[in-house]
Amino acid sequence: MKYIQVENSGPLHGTVHIPGAKNSSLALLAAACLADDVVTLKGIPHIEDVSIIAGISRDIGMAFKQEGGTVVIDPRTVHSAVIDPGKSSKYRASYYYAGALLSKFGKVTIGFPGGDDFVSRPIDQHIKVFKALGAKVYTFEDYYIIEAAELRGADIYFDMLTSGATINAMLAAVRAKGRTILHNAALDPEVVDTAAFLNRIGARIYGAGTERIRIEGVPYLNGGSHTVIPDRLIAGAFLMAAGIQGGQVTVMDVIPEHLGSCLSKMEEIGMDVECGDAHITACRSGQLKATRIRTGMFPGFATDLQQPMTALLLQAQGKSIVTDRVYPKRFAHVPQLRRLGAEIELRRECAFIRGGLPLQGGWVHATDVRAGTCLLLAGLAAEGTVRITGVDHIERGYEDVVGSFQSIGARLSMHELNAQEMPVRGHTNYI
């Protein structure tokens, strides 16, 4: 079992090139199934979720070749719409294959989505979409079946803002007969990116990035090439790293507008931020101030950034409050931070953080990608060595987390856990 070792690193300085967005890549790779010719996707990160998708692609007969950040997909050889439940349960965005394959095959069998489970991530809005377009949905213990002799456009009203269901609705509706209108659609950049790709290969999607999206069904989609947008969540984490103990970090190949709410909060707590056309520089020269964070769907403060922001707020004098109503149970990082000496009290969907206290080294466990980022940032300021297990979760979102942070001066390294290093049950550091 691997672990990441983090040492107190002092002020960080350097430049990081941001990879393609994981959440957008997972949607685009499934969307490629809709095409009727070869698709080339550029900027796809080398992460574990993409490796799982490569396996799913081979299972259903789709040619999948990745060289560097470029993936070439040939959907013309797809012969099956049965997705192995074991593979689909390894990551959350597997549900996109339901929307992407339904119009071509009329029936899709797929396991329930997995990945980071913040107690409950229901797919009821996805099922609502399929039923509205004329499909029947049958659920079983570890998989479900969507079946439709024909998909027809419909007016669909989402009960809540949901990026995943908005994207899945576009995938299912793009080859349905007639017009589909999505009301209360998510505004996320990943929604816009998916629509841009689909339009590039012949779809007719209008209004992506607004709360009302119109899709005119088409019978055929071409092949084509598309470059994924940069990962705003990874960019945000690196910018926050500049505030842990001071320093200056520049992230390159980013779209600053995608990080508006995050950058605003960073300035509010005392960091300096400078934006260019495709870069952002953040630095900290003085004391950080406590604040309140409330997560929300885009353009609000992203739930994926509240965990690394918590690590930053541990360095701010006073009491900060982080409220997450998007995923109210997304606080598995808090007990781990307490192992390092953090004083954080949880009340329902709120974390009350007493900042400015020293952190100590110890063993902690990452339960998801962003929790791992949070623990890594906290470790940069701790007195002593912090060792983070659950590396597989971190690698689901980062192509080279160790190398990337080392490039800005962070002292961390990857190790294999042996029997002598394993924390003993009953010890305060037992995981």
C-alpha positions in Angstrom: 0.0 0.0 0.0 1.3 3.4 -0.9 1.4 6.6 1.2 2.4 10.2 0.6 4.9 11.6 3.1 4.6 15.4 3.6 7.1 17.6 5.4 6.8 21.2 6.6 7.7 23.1 3.4 7.8 26.8 4.2 6.7 29.3 1.6 6.0 27.8 -1.9 7.1 29.4 -5.1 6.7 28.3 -8.7 4.6 27.7 -11.7 2.2 24.8 -12.4 0.6 23.9 -15.8 -3.0 22.7 -15.1 -4.2 19.5 -16.8 -7.5 18.9 -18.5 -10.5 18.8 -16.2 -11.3 15.4 -14.8 -15.0 16.0 -14.5 -15.2 17.3 -18.1 -13.0 14.5 -19.5 -15.2 11.7 -18.0 -18.3 13.2 -19.7 -16.5 13.7 -23.0 -15.1 10.2 -23.1 -18.6 8.8 -22.8 -20.1 11.3 -25.2 -17.7 10.1 -27.9 -19.9 6.9 -28.1 -22.5 9.0 -29.8 -20.3 9.8 -32.8 -20.4 7.9 -36.1 -16.8 8.5 -36.8 -13.4 8.8 -35.1 -13.1 11.2 -32.2 -9.9 12.8 -30.9 -9.9 14.3 -27.5 -6.9 16.4 -26.3 -5.9 17.3 -22.8 -7.3 14.1 -21.2 -5.4 13.6 -17.9 -3.6 10.3 -17.0 -5.7 9.4 -14.0 -7.2 6.2 -12.6 -10.8 7.0 -13.7 -9.6 7.3 -17.3 -7.9 3.9 -17.0 -11.3 2.4 -15.9 -13.0 4.0 -18.9 -10.4 2.5 -21.2 -11.3 -0.9 -19.8 -15.0 -0.2 -20.3 -14.3 0.9 -23.9 -12.6 -2.4 -24.7 -15.4 -4.4 -23.1 -18.1 -2.8 -25.4 -15.9 -3.0 -28.5 -14.8 0.7 -28.8 -11.3 1.3 -29.9 -9.5 3.5 -27.3 -5.9 4.7 -27.6 -4.2 7.2 -25.4 -0.8 8.8 -26.1 0.2 11.6 -23.8 -2.9 13.7 -23.2 -4.5 12.7 -26.5 -7.2 10.0 -26.7 -8.4 8.6 -30.0 -11.7 6.8 -29.9 -13.4 4.9 -32.7 -17.1 4.3 -31.7 -18.0 2.6 -35.0 -16.9 -0.7 -33.5 -19.1 -0.6 -30.4 -21.1 -3.8 -30.3 -22.5 -3.9 -26.8 -24.3 -1.6 -24.3 -23.8 -3.8 -21.3 -21.4 -2.1 -18.9 -19.7 -4.4 -16.3 -21.2 -3.4 -12.9 -17.8 -4.0 -11.2 -16.1 -1.3 -13.4 -19.0 1.2 -13.5 -19.1 1.1 -9.7 -15.5 2.2 -9.4 -16.2 5.8 -10.5 -19.2 8.1 -10.2 -19.5 9.4 -13.8 -20.1 5.9 -15.3 -23.8 7.0 -15.5 -22.9 9.0 -18.7 -22.8 5.7 -20.6 -26.5 5.3 -20.1 -27.3 8.6 -21.9 -24.6 8.1 -24.5 -25.5 4.5 -25.6 -29.3 4.6 -25.2 -30.2 6.2 -28.5 -27.9 3.9 -30.5 -28.8 0.6 -28.8 -32.2 1.1 -27.3 -31.2 -0.7 -24.2 -28.4 -0.1 -21.7 -27.4 -2.3 -18.8 -25.1 -0.6 -16.3 -24.0 -0.8 -12.6 -24.8 1.9 -10.1 -22.2 4.7 -10.0 -19.4 4.5 -7.4 -16.4 6.6 -6.6 -16.4 9.1 -3.7 -19.6 8.4 -1.8 -20.6 11.4 0.4 -23.2 9.2 2.1 -25.7 9.5 -0.8 -25.4 10.6 -4.4 -28.8 9.7 -5.8 -29.4 9.4 -9.6 -33.1 10.1 -9.4 -32.8 13.2 -11.7 -31.0 11.0 -14.3 -33.8 8.5 -14.1 -36.4 11.3 -14.4 -34.6 12.4 -17.7 -34.7 8.9 -19.2 -38.4 8.5 -18.4 -39.3 11.9 -19.8 -37.7 11.0 -23.1 -39.7 7.8 -23.3 -37.5 5.2 -21.7 -38.4 2.6 -19.1 -36.0 2.0 -16.1 -35.6 -1.2 -14.2 -33.5 -1.3 -11.1 -31.8 -4.4 -9.6 -29.5 -4.9 -6.6 -26.3 -3.7 -8.2 -27.3 -2.6 -11.7 -30.1 -1.0 -13.7 -31.5 -1.3 -17.2 -32.7 1.6 -19.3 -34.8 0.6 -22.4 -36.5 2.6 -25.1 -37.7 1.6 -28.6 -37.4 5.3 -29.5 -36.4 8.5 -27.7 -38.6 11.6 -28.2 -37.8 15.1 -27.1 -39.5 16.5 -24.1 -39.6 19.4 -21.6 -37.6 18.4 -18.6 -37.7 20.3 -15.3 -34.9 19.5 -12.9 -35.9 19.5 -9.2 -32.4 20.7 -8.3 -29.3 22.0 -9.9 -27.3 18.9 -11.0 -24.4 19.0 -13.4 -24.3 15.2 -13.9 -28.0 14.9 -14.8 -27.8 18.0 -17.1 -25.0 16.5 -19.1 -26.7 13.1 -19.2 -29.9 14.7 -20.5 -27.9 16.3 -23.3 -26.3 13.0 -24.2 -29.6 11.2 -24.3 -31.5 14.0 -26.1 -29.0 14.9 -28.8 -30.2 12.0 -31.0 -33.7 11.8 -29.8 -36.5 12.8 -32.2 -37.7 16.3 -31.9 -36.9 19.1 -29.4 -35.9 18.8 -25.8 -35.8 21.7 -23.4 -34.0 21.5 -20.1 -35.2 23.8 -17.4 -33.2 24.7 -14.2 -30.1 23.3 -16.0 -26.7 23.4 -14.3 -24.4 26.2 -15.4 -21.1 24.5 -14.8 -18.2 24.9 -17.3 -18.2 21.1 -17.7 -21.8 21.3 -19.1 -20.7 24.0 -21.5 -17.6 22.0 -22.6 -19.7 18.9 -23.2 -22.2 20.9 -25.3 -19.3 22.5 -27.3 -17.9 19.1 -28.2 -21.3 17.7 -29.2 -22.0 20.7 -31.3 -18.6 20.4 -33.0 -19.5 16.9 -34.2 -23.0 17.9 -35.5 -25.3 18.3 -32.5 -27.7 21.2 -32.1 -27.5 22.3 -28.5 -28.4 25.9 -27.6 -28.1 27.8 -24.3 -25.5 25.6 -22.5 -24.2 27.7 -19.6 -27.7 29.1 -18.9 -30.6 27.6 -16.9 -32.5 26.8 -20.1 -30.9 24.5 -22.7 -32.6 23.6 -26.0 -31.6 20.5 -27.9 -32.8 19.8 -31.4 -32.4 16.0 -32.1 -30.3 14.9 -35.0 -30.1 11.5 -36.7 -26.3 11.5 -37.2 -23.1 12.8 -35.6 -19.7 13.2 -37.2 -16.3 12.5 -35.8 -14.0 15.4 -34.8 -11.5 16.8 -32.5 -11.9 18.7 -29.2 -9.7 20.0 -26.4 -11.0 19.6 -22.8 -11.1 22.6 -20.6 -8.5 23.0 -17.8 -9.3 21.6 -14.3 -10.5 24.5 -12.2 -10.5 22.4 -9.1 -6.8 21.4 -9.3 -6.0 25.1 -10.2 -7.8 26.3 -7.1 -6.0 23.9 -4.8 -2.6 25.0 -6.1 -3.5 28.6 -5.6 -4.5 27.9 -2.0 -1.2 26.2 -1.5 0.4 29.7 -1.8 -1.5 30.8 1.3 -0.5 27.9 3.6 2.8 29.5 4.7 3.2 32.3 2.3 4.9 32.4 -1.1 3.7 32.9 -4.7 2.2 30.3 -7.1 1.2 30.8 -10.7 -1.1 28.3 -12.5 -0.9 28.3 -16.2 -3.4 27.1 -18.9 -6.5 28.1 -16.9 -9.7 30.0 -17.5 -9.9 32.6 -14.7 -13.6 33.0 -15.1 -14.2 29.4 -14.0 -12.7 30.3 -10.5 -14.4 33.6 -9.8 -16.0 32.7 -6.5 -12.9 30.9 -5.2 -10.6 33.8 -6.1 -13.0 36.2 -4.4 -12.8 34.2 -1.2 -9.0 34.0 -1.3 -8.8 37.8 -1.6 -11.3 38.1 1.2 -9.1 36.2 3.6 -6.0 38.2 2.8 -4.4 36.7 -0.3 -3.4 38.7 -3.4 -4.6 37.4 -6.7 -3.6 38.5 -10.2 -5.3 37.2 -13.4 -4.2 37.1 -17.0 -5.8 35.7 -20.0 -4.8 32.1 -19.2 -2.9 32.3 -15.9 -3.6 33.2 -12.3 -1.0 34.2 -9.7 -1.7 34.0 -6.0 0.5 35.1 -3.1 0.3 35.7 0.6 2.3 38.4 2.4 0.5 38.9 5.7 -1.8 37.2 8.2 -4.9 35.4 6.9 -8.4 36.3 8.2 -11.2 34.0 9.2 -14.3 33.9 7.0 -17.5 32.1 6.2 -17.8 29.8 3.2 -21.1 28.5 1.8 -20.8 26.1 -1.1 -23.2 26.2 -4.1 -23.5 25.1 -7.6 -21.6 27.1 -10.2 -21.0 30.0 -10.2 -21.0 29.6 -6.4 -18.2 28.3 -4.3 -17.6 24.7 -5.5 -18.2 21.9 -3.0 -15.0 20.3 -4.3 -13.0 23.3 -3.1 -14.3 23.5 0.5 -12.0 20.7 1.6 -8.7 22.3 0.5 -10.1 25.7 1.7 -10.5 24.2 5.1 -6.8 23.4 5.3 -6.1 27.0 4.3 -8.5 28.4 7.0 -6.6 26.4 9.6 -3.9 29.0 9.1 -6.3 32.0 9.6 -6.6 33.5 13.1 -10.1 33.3 14.5 -13.2 31.2 13.8 -14.2 30.3 10.3 -17.4 28.5 9.3 -17.7 26.2 6.2 -21.2 25.3 5.2 -21.8 22.6 2.5 -25.4 22.2 1.5 -24.4 20.6 -1.9 -23.0 17.5 -0.1 -23.8 18.0 3.6 -21.8 14.9 4.6 -18.7 15.9 2.7 -16.6 16.3 5.9 -14.7 13.0 6.2 -11.5 15.0 6.2 -12.4 16.7 9.5 -11.6 13.7 11.8 -8.3 13.3 9.9 -7.4 16.9 10.4 -8.2 16.5 14.1 -5.5 13.8 14.2 -3.0 16.6 13.3 -4.3 18.8 16.1 -6.9 20.8 14.3 -9.9 22.1 16.3 -13.0 21.7 14.1 -16.5 21.1 15.4 -19.1 19.6 13.1 -22.8 20.6 13.3 -25.0 19.1 10.6 -23.7 20.7 7.3 -21.3 23.1 9.0 -17.7 22.9 10.1 -16.6 25.5 12.8 -12.9 25.9 12.4 -10.6 27.5 15.0 -7.7 28.7 13.0 -4.1 29.7 13.9 -3.3 26.7 16.0 -0.2 24.6 15.3 -0.6 21.3 13.5 1.4 18.1 14.3 2.6 15.3 12.2 0.8 11.9 12.1 -0.9 9.3 10.0 -4.1 10.3 8.2 -6.3 8.7 5.5 -7.7 10.3 2.3 -11.3 9.2 1.7 -11.7 11.0 -1.6 -9.7 13.2 -4.0 -10.4 16.5 -2.4 -10.0 15.2 1.1 -6.6 14.0 0.1 -5.7 17.5 -1.3 -6.9 19.0 2.0 -4.6 16.7 4.1 -1.7 17.3 1.8 -2.1 21.1 2.2 -2.4 20.7 5.9 0.8 18.6 6.0 2.8 21.4 4.4 2.3 23.5 7.5 2.5 20.8 10.2 5.3 20.4 12.6 6.7 17.0 11.9 5.9 14.4 9.2 2.4 13.8 7.9 1.8 10.5 6.2 -1.3 10.1 4.0 -2.8 6.7 3.0 -5.7 6.3 0.6 -3.4 7.4 -2.2 -5.6 5.6 -4.8 -8.4 8.2 -4.1 -5.9 11.1 -4.8 -4.7 9.4 -8.0 -8.3 9.4 -9.3 -8.0 13.1 -9.8 -4.3 13.9 -10.1 -2.0 12.8 -12.8 1.2 13.3 -10.8 0.3 14.8 -7.5 3.8 14.4 -6.0 5.7 15.8 -9.0 3.3 18.7 -9.4 3.6 19.9 -5.8 7.4 19.3 -5.8 7.6 21.7 -8.7 6.6 24.5 -6.5 8.8 23.6 -3.6 6.6 21.3 -1.6 8.5 18.6 0.4 6.5 15.4 -0.3 7.3 12.0 -1.6 5.6 8.7 -2.4 6.4 5.5 -0.4 5.4 1.9 0.0 4.0 1.0 3.4 5.8 -1.8 5.2 5.0 -3.7 8.4 7.4 -1.6 10.5 5.7 1.7 9.5 2.1 0.5 9.8 0.3 2.2 12.8 -0.6 -0.3 15.5 -4.3 -0.7 16.5 -5.0 1.2 19.7 -2.2 3.8 18.9 -3.4 7.4 18.6 -2.3 7.3 15.0 -4.1 4.1 14.0 -6.1 4.7 10.9 
